[in-house]
Amino acid sequence: MFKPPGVKDKQFAVLGLGRTGLATCHALKRGGATVLPWDEAEHSRESARRQNIELVDITRERIWEENRISRLIVSPGIPHLYPEPHPIIRMALNRGIPVDNDIGLFFHFHEHFKQSKPEGEIPKIVAVTGTNGKSTTAALINHVLQSHGYKSALAGNIGIAVLGLENLEELTHIILEVSSYQSEAASRLNPDVAIFLNLDEDHLDRHEGMGGYFAAKRRLFDGDNLELAIIGVDEPEGEFLGNNIVSRGQGTRLAIISNDKSKKIPHYGMIGSNKTLTEFADGKVIGTYSMGNNPGLLGNHNLQNAAAAYFACCHLNVPVEKVIDYFNRFDGLPHRSQVVAKKNGVIYINDSKATNVKSTTRALESHQRIHWIAGGLAKEGGIKTLGKSLNNVKHAYFFGHSAKNFALELRQVPHSVFPNLPEAIGAASTNARAGDTVLLAPAAASFDQYRDFEERGFHFISEVNKIT
């Protein structure tokens, strides 16, 4: 783990002691800072105590009066603006104390390293954002770079917390998955390569609507180090952002990506469709690359992810033919279009990460003859807008908190309602025939019955293994 510069003898309050908060505390202490850590949850405080972190109750006004706190570092899940600021954040704001997060701190430290070390010793930073596909894209880039012999690491919203990175001085590249919560609160964002995949309605309460949500994500492109911007243009926000990059004229190269075969690529970009990546320059096709039947990159949505990874890796000096070869060796990530089992001609796929309508639509579009398992804690707007992707569904099996609402919203789809996931899996398995797909794509959050989407996905895998 690296020793952060410029924090010695300073005081930092840290709110939230999950994965990022604990890593922040340890990093700051290594740098010689005084840390005042707190979490409102007793189980998190107990976890911190087990790691020898001495807690300070920063809910008390006197702590702010008696200490010279230079910065409050906040974990991503804590509201800093909407629906309303957390009371501890309000304390900091009222006193003019800067509020930041681990991503913002990391970029401050990275700038310090750039000023103090030769160019070749500073890791390049690739940052990935978007509503869907961030984790797969980040993992795919990391897979290609490591396969080619680079020393790269995944961090941020995937892998380990960025301030928990070890042997930073040995890394050639850092691939950051950046959520909108992280990008909105970070005081500094300055990657060398930035990727915007797509935008769909999600987390709107934390951003006061789509405008705030998009504004949080586009911040990733405001840094003056930006060499390459990779923009998904299948939504108007992406088109606008790409156009804005061109209009700046500051030397940043732009590559656009799309799943739409009819999309015009006026300058430089790629369309991913029908198992093929098609590369364009100045409106002309300059390369086509077959993606075959790689189970780790099923569906057009994963071709968009691959297109983004392609441009990032080529920019980072991996030869084109090597990039495509490494793509075909990518196993994919758990809970994202994950093939779990095949039995009697039926394929079982775990896409537990499909927690919103857009990601579920993409999952349904990627398969035929689907026995679709969905349910959980529905997000605002429900699932009424799934559209033509429902044509691929033979039968739907709704479970959990929102099962009855899902059934009411999609009356036109043959369906059944179950109290829990195992019963839904059992019914789907019984009804499925050779050539069918049993697909978990919940279109909802997991918090009614599970800790997170991963626990739900692992439960699906366990139940499928029992019957296959």
Secondary structure as GFF3:
##gff-version 3
##sequence-region A 1 468
A	DSSP	beta_strand	11	15	.	.	.	ID=ss1
A	DSSP	alpha_helix	19	30	.	.	.	ID=ss2
A	DSSP	beta_strand	34	38	.	.	.	ID=ss3
A	DSSP	alpha_helix	42	50	.	.	.	ID=ss4
A	DSSP	alpha_helix	61	66	.	.	.	ID=ss5
A	DSSP	beta_strand	69	74	.	.	.	ID=ss6
A	DSSP	alpha_helix	87	94	.	.	.	ID=ss7
A	DSSP	beta_strand	99	100	.	.	.	ID=ss8
A	DSSP	alpha_helix	102	116	.	.	.	ID=ss9
A	DSSP	three_ten_helix	119	121	.	.	.	ID=ss10
A	DSSP	beta_strand	124	129	.	.	.	ID=ss11
A	DSSP	alpha_helix	134	147	.	.	.	ID=ss12
A	DSSP	beta_strand	152	156	.	.	.	ID=ss13
A	DSSP	three_ten_helix	162	164	.	.	.	ID=ss14
A	DSSP	three_ten_helix	168	170	.	.	.	ID=ss15
A	DSSP	beta_strand	173	177	.	.	.	ID=ss16
A	DSSP	alpha_helix	180	185	.	.	.	ID=ss17
A	DSSP	beta_strand	193	196	.	.	.	ID=ss18
A	DSSP	alpha_helix	204	207	.	.	.	ID=ss19
A	DSSP	alpha_helix	210	218	.	.	.	ID=ss20
A	DSSP	three_ten_helix	219	221	.	.	.	ID=ss21
A	DSSP	beta_strand	228	232	.	.	.	ID=ss22
A	DSSP	alpha_helix	236	248	.	.	.	ID=ss23
A	DSSP	beta_strand	253	258	.	.	.	ID=ss24
A	DSSP	beta_strand	268	273	.	.	.	ID=ss25
A	DSSP	beta_strand	276	281	.	.	.	ID=ss26
A	DSSP	beta_strand	284	290	.	.	.	ID=ss27
A	DSSP	three_ten_helix	295	297	.	.	.	ID=ss28
A	DSSP	alpha_helix	300	315	.	.	.	ID=ss29
A	DSSP	alpha_helix	320	327	.	.	.	ID=ss30
A	DSSP	beta_strand	338	343	.	.	.	ID=ss31
A	DSSP	beta_strand	346	350	.	.	.	ID=ss32
A	DSSP	alpha_helix	357	365	.	.	.	ID=ss33
A	DSSP	beta_strand	370	375	.	.	.	ID=ss34
A	DSSP	beta_strand	377	378	.	.	.	ID=ss35
A	DSSP	three_ten_helix	384	392	.	.	.	ID=ss36
A	DSSP	beta_strand	393	399	.	.	.	ID=ss37
A	DSSP	alpha_helix	403	409	.	.	.	ID=ss38
A	DSSP	beta_strand	415	418	.	.	.	ID=ss39
A	DSSP	alpha_helix	421	431	.	.	.	ID=ss40
A	DSSP	beta_strand	437	440	.	.	.	ID=ss41
A	DSSP	beta_strand	444	445	.	.	.	ID=ss42
A	DSSP	alpha_helix	453	467	.	.	.	ID=ss43
###
